Amino acid sequence: MSLDGLRAWIGVVERKLTMRTRVFLVLVAIAVGGAGAAIYLAIEAKNDAVSKSDLQQVRDELAGTAGAPSEAGSTSTLEAEISALQEEVAALRAEGAGAAGKGAGGEKDSSEESTGGVTPGSASGGATAPKTQKELEELVEKAKGEAKAK
């Protein structure tokens, strides 16, 4: 073999080795990028993962038990309204008993007699006041039934 042939052969081997090195470096860069992306996705998946408490909360919402605290709040509000209405009824009863105690002297005017001593549009929200004890009791029972229904 001649020296020129050996030089040519070494040049071909060197070019092949250079090409293989470049391909290897590109593959290493792709592998490092893929590993970095995998690590990032794993961290994000851990941060976005559903915890057991989140899953239980969703199950409760689907089962309808998660609404219980909000319903309890509205129930307590309704119970407070019922007690306020009961106090108002008691005040009206006392006022009615006081008016009945005045006798037939005619001290009340006709508008007080027709509305039960309550002016329309006052504490009852614009509705007329019930005229009899029975109507008052029916309204209280109705309010209690609505509170229990909710």
SEDO-716310 format. One record per residue (C-alpha): x, y negated, z; residue in three letters. Coordinates in pm, whole numbers, plus 32768, in hexadecimal, padded with zeros to 4 digits. Last residue first. Example, Ala and Ser with C-alpha at 12.3 -4.5 7.8 and 13.67 -1.06 7.14 Angstrom:
BEGIN
8557806A82CASER 84CE81C2830CALA 
//
This chain:
BEGIN
5E7F76E19492LYS 5D40779F94DAALA 5D6D776F9650LYS 5D7475F5962CALA 5C4475FA9548GLU 5B8276C89644GLY 5BDF75DA975FLYS 5B6974AF9691ALA 5A20755F9646LYS 59F175B097B6GLU 5A2774429812VAL 593673D09703LEU 582C74C69778GLU 5852744C98E0GLU 581E72E59874LEU 56EC734497A3GLU 565773F898D0LYS 568D72CC99B1GLN 55C071F998C6THR 55E970CD97E6LYS 572F711E973EPRO 58036FEC96ECALA 57F36F5F9590THR 59246F8A94B9ALA 5A0C6E649478GLY 5B406F009517GLY 5A996F69965ESER 5B516E639728ALA 5A966D429683SER 59EF6D419530GLY 588F6D4F95B8PRO 586C6CBD9717THR 585E6DBC982AVAL 574E6DAB9933GLY 56916ED998ABGLY 566F6E499751THR 54F96DFF9753SER 54EC6D9698C0GLU 56106CA698A1GLU 556F6C029772SER 54226BD8982DSER 54B16B029942ASP 55006B869A99LYS 547E6ACC9BCFGLU 53176B3E9B95GLY 52C66B799D01GLY 52766CE19CB3ALA 537A6D649DA1GLY 54E06CF69DCDLYS 55386E5C9E2AGLY 55036ECC9CC2ALA 56126DD79C57ALA 57016E619D5DGLY 56B66FC79CEEALA 56F16F639B86GLY 583B6EBD9BE1GLU 58A46FF19CA3ALA 584270D09B80ARG 58FB6FEA9A8FLEU 5A326FFC9B68ALA 5A1771779B75ALA 59EE718399FBVAL 5B2370A699D4GLU 5BE8718A9ABBGLU 5B7772B799EFGLN 5BDE720698B1LEU 5D3771C09940ALA 5D52732E99AASER 5CF17398984CILE 5DF072AC97B0GLU 5F00733A988FALA 5E987499982AGLU 5EAB743096BELEU 600B73AD96EETHR 606E74EB97A5SER 5FE375B59685THR 609F74DF9587SER 61E67522963CGLY 619576939664ALA 614C76A194F0GLU 62A8761894ABSER 6340771D9592PRO 626A783794FDALA 62C377F79392GLY 63E778E993A9ALA 62F77A0793EFTHR 62607A109293GLY 63067B509221ALA 63B17A969108LEU 6429798B91F8GLU 64A07A9492ECASP 655F7B4791D9ARG 65FD79FE9172VAL 666779BC92D9GLN 66F27B1C92FAGLN 67C67AEA91C2LEU 684A79A19243ASP 68987A409395SER 694D7B6192ECLYS 6A267A6F922ASER 6A027A3390B9VAL 6B4F79FD9010ALA 6B9D78A58F84ASP 6CE078769048ASN 6D4F79DF900CLYS 6CFC79C68E9BALA 6DC178818E85GLU 6EF279268F23ILE 6ED87A538E3BALA 6EAA79718D0BLEU 6FE678AF8D63TYR 70AE79ED8D9AILE 70367A7D8C4EALA 708A79398B97ALA 71E8793E8C2AGLY 72157AAC8BC6ALA 71A07A618A65GLY 7291793C8A49GLY 73B27A138AC8VAL 735A7B2789D1ALA 73417A3488ACILE 7493799C8907ALA 752E7AF88923VAL 74A07B5487CCLEU 75337A188735VAL 76837A6287D8LEU 767F7BC9874FPHE 762F7B4F85F0VAL 774E7A588604ARG 783B7B668685THR 77D07C5A8574ARG 78117B51846AMET 79697B0584FATHR 79BA7C7A850BLEU 794F7CA883A0LYS 7A1F7B7E8337ARG 7B4D7C0783F8GLU 7B297D5E835AVAL 7B1D7CC28200VAL 7C4E7BE9824BGLY 7D0A7D1982D6ILE 7CC57DD3818DTRP 7D3D7CAA80BFALA 7E797C8F8190ARG 7EB67E05816BLEU 7E897DEE7FF3GLY 7F797CCA7FDFASP 807E7D8D80A5LEU 806F7EAC7FB5SER 800080008000MET 
//
